[in-house]
């Protein structure tokens, strides 16, 4: 089966920066719904469109087509007392960046000092050219439910809590889906 709109694609991958420094080894396949559902980067979809199981490629994606340029305006220093304790580097909070017209941004704690905390609203890979080594391992037709929901269900896909009581959350591969902060 060829990769086309409304197919579920499983891809083994390795992600590196433009200098070939490994960022992620892709221990679990990336599984996504193909066809403009924003489940992966558009340049990856463009590269894989029309391909079949066994296709392999190395693709370099520039920042504009990945996670954008690094924006120093998305870095802010806050008083530590404004944030919950305990506070640690790597924690994330949803907030609004200055001039973002109430558009929510996920801020990551990048530094903690005695009375100040540095929050960065940039994606961790912002400003980086990314190199993907891709290998297609499976292609199947999406179910009507997956198409209606705009994402893959099942192994390494999205689960709707009580819809799948036998499936545990936090499976390998879950980090490919956006998760709302509670």
Backbone torsions as a table, in degrees:
resi	resn	phi	psi	omega
1	UNK	NA	138.4	178.8
2	UNK	-88.5	148.9	176.9
3	UNK	-71.8	125.3	179.9
4	UNK	-152.8	175.9	178.4
5	UNK	-53.4	138.2	177.8
6	UNK	67.7	33.0	167.6
7	UNK	-113.0	151.5	175.9
8	UNK	-98.5	124.4	-174.2
9	UNK	-114.2	132.3	173.8
10	UNK	-112.1	127.7	-174.5
11	UNK	-132.4	126.5	166.0
12	UNK	-77.9	144.4	-176.5
13	UNK	-151.0	158.8	165.8
14	UNK	-132.1	138.0	-179.4
15	UNK	-115.8	125.8	178.5
16	UNK	-131.7	166.8	171.4
17	UNK	-84.4	-178.9	-175.7
18	UNK	-65.8	-18.6	177.8
19	UNK	-94.0	10.4	179.1
20	UNK	70.4	22.6	173.0
21	UNK	-81.1	120.5	-176.0
22	UNK	-62.2	129.6	176.2
23	UNK	-103.2	-45.1	-179.8
24	UNK	-148.9	135.3	-175.7
25	UNK	-87.0	-9.9	179.2
26	UNK	60.3	54.5	-178.3
27	UNK	-58.0	-32.2	175.6
28	UNK	-113.9	148.2	178.8
29	UNK	-63.6	152.0	169.7
30	UNK	-86.4	127.6	-179.2
31	UNK	-121.9	124.2	-176.8
32	UNK	-144.3	160.4	175.8
33	UNK	-89.8	117.4	-175.2
34	UNK	-83.5	141.2	173.1
35	UNK	125.5	32.3	174.7
36	UNK	85.7	23.7	179.4
37	UNK	-89.7	4.3	179.4
38	UNK	61.3	35.3	176.6
39	UNK	-90.1	-11.4	175.1
40	UNK	-153.2	176.5	-179.3
41	UNK	-66.6	138.3	179.8
42	UNK	-55.1	-35.0	179.9
43	UNK	-67.6	-30.7	175.7
44	UNK	-68.3	-45.5	177.8
45	UNK	-59.5	-43.8	-179.9
46	UNK	-59.4	-43.4	-179.7
47	UNK	-65.1	-38.5	-173.7
48	UNK	-89.8	-14.5	-177.7
49	UNK	-56.6	127.3	178.7
50	UNK	84.8	-2.4	-178.5
51	UNK	-88.4	171.4	-177.9
52	UNK	-128.9	173.6	175.6
53	UNK	-53.6	135.7	-179.3
54	UNK	101.4	-17.7	179.3
55	UNK	-66.7	134.9	177.9
56	UNK	-134.0	146.1	-177.4
57	UNK	-159.6	154.5	168.7
58	UNK	-113.4	128.3	-172.5
59	UNK	-128.3	126.6	174.9
60	UNK	-102.2	130.3	-178.2
61	UNK	-119.6	124.5	-179.5
62	UNK	-76.8	159.6	-176.0
63	UNK	-51.7	-40.6	-178.7
64	UNK	-59.3	-28.7	-179.0
65	UNK	-102.1	4.9	-179.7
66	UNK	-117.4	-102.2	-175.0
67	UNK	-113.7	18.5	175.1
68	UNK	79.8	174.6	176.5
69	UNK	-77.6	155.3	176.9
70	UNK	-70.3	130.4	-177.5
71	UNK	-114.9	106.9	-178.2
72	UNK	-64.4	-19.0	177.2
73	UNK	-69.9	-13.3	179.1
74	UNK	-92.1	8.0	176.6
75	UNK	-105.9	128.3	178.5
76	UNK	-139.5	154.2	178.7
77	UNK	-109.8	125.4	-178.3
78	UNK	-118.3	153.6	172.1
79	UNK	-65.7	134.0	-178.2
80	UNK	-57.9	-34.0	-177.4
81	UNK	-66.6	-14.9	178.4
82	UNK	-80.6	-10.9	-175.9
83	UNK	-114.9	154.3	-178.5
84	UNK	-68.4	151.8	175.6
85	UNK	-104.9	151.0	-5.8
86	UNK	-75.6	146.3	179.7
87	UNK	-109.7	134.6	-177.5
88	UNK	-137.8	151.5	174.2
89	UNK	-58.7	134.8	179.9
90	UNK	102.8	-19.5	177.5
91	UNK	-64.9	153.2	-179.2
92	UNK	-126.7	146.3	179.1
93	UNK	-137.4	147.0	174.5
94	UNK	-92.4	136.0	180.0
95	UNK	-155.4	-171.0	179.4
96	UNK	-121.4	129.5	177.6
97	UNK	-82.0	151.8	178.2
98	UNK	-59.4	133.3	177.9
99	UNK	75.3	9.3	-177.4
100	UNK	-91.9	6.4	177.5
101	UNK	51.0	52.3	176.5
102	UNK	63.7	15.5	176.0
103	UNK	-78.6	120.8	-177.3
104	UNK	-67.1	144.8	179.7
105	UNK	-130.3	141.4	173.9
106	UNK	-90.2	119.6	178.3
107	UNK	-102.4	135.9	177.1
108	UNK	-107.5	135.0	176.2
109	UNK	-72.6	119.8	-179.4
110	UNK	-108.9	-15.5	178.3
111	UNK	-159.5	143.4	177.4
112	UNK	-129.4	123.3	175.9
113	UNK	-112.8	-175.2	-176.8
114	UNK	-52.1	-52.4	-175.9
115	UNK	-124.5	6.6	-178.2
116	UNK	-129.7	151.8	177.5
117	UNK	-131.1	133.0	176.3
118	UNK	-95.8	125.5	179.2
119	UNK	-115.5	133.2	-178.6
120	UNK	-120.8	119.3	-179.2
121	UNK	-89.9	1.8	176.8
122	UNK	-77.5	149.1	170.8
123	UNK	-63.6	143.8	-179.0
124	UNK	-56.7	-23.5	-179.9
125	UNK	-103.0	11.0	178.0
126	UNK	-60.7	140.8	177.3
127	UNK	82.1	1.5	-176.7
128	UNK	-109.3	137.9	166.6
129	UNK	-79.4	134.8	-174.4
130	UNK	-116.4	141.1	178.8
131	UNK	-116.2	119.6	179.2
132	UNK	-107.9	125.8	167.5
133	UNK	-96.1	116.2	-173.5
134	UNK	-116.9	142.5	175.0
135	UNK	-143.8	115.1	-177.5
136	UNK	-74.5	123.1	-178.8
137	UNK	-112.0	-16.3	178.0
138	UNK	-160.7	145.1	173.9
139	UNK	-140.4	131.3	176.7
140	UNK	-144.3	160.6	175.4
141	UNK	-68.5	138.8	176.1
142	UNK	-74.7	151.3	175.1
143	UNK	-76.9	162.5	176.9
144	UNK	-59.5	-38.1	179.7
145	UNK	-65.2	-42.8	178.5
146	UNK	-61.7	-42.3	179.4
147	UNK	-64.2	-45.2	179.7
148	UNK	-61.9	-38.6	-179.0
149	UNK	-84.9	-17.7	177.5
150	UNK	79.7	18.9	178.6
151	UNK	-158.5	164.7	-178.8
152	UNK	-76.5	143.6	172.4
153	UNK	-110.0	162.4	176.1
154	UNK	91.6	-156.9	-175.4
155	UNK	-53.7	124.6	179.0
156	UNK	64.1	10.1	176.9
157	UNK	-108.8	-165.3	-176.7
158	UNK	-86.1	144.7	176.5
159	UNK	-120.5	146.0	-179.7
160	UNK	-107.8	55.6	174.1
161	UNK	51.2	-106.2	-175.4
162	UNK	-67.0	-16.8	177.3
163	UNK	-63.8	-27.3	-176.8
164	UNK	-135.0	69.2	-174.4
165	UNK	-63.2	-19.1	-178.1
166	UNK	-87.8	-1.4	-176.9
167	UNK	-106.8	128.1	179.0
168	UNK	-78.2	144.9	171.2
169	UNK	-75.0	168.6	177.3
170	UNK	64.1	37.7	173.3
171	UNK	-71.2	156.9	171.8
172	UNK	-55.9	138.8	-178.6
173	UNK	97.4	-12.4	-179.1
174	UNK	-62.3	-27.5	-176.4
175	UNK	-69.3	-4.5	177.0
176	UNK	-81.8	-10.4	178.9
177	UNK	-106.2	146.8	176.4
178	UNK	-74.4	141.6	-179.7
179	UNK	-121.0	127.1	177.2
180	UNK	-67.7	144.4	176.1
181	UNK	-81.1	134.6	-179.1
182	UNK	-90.1	NA	NA
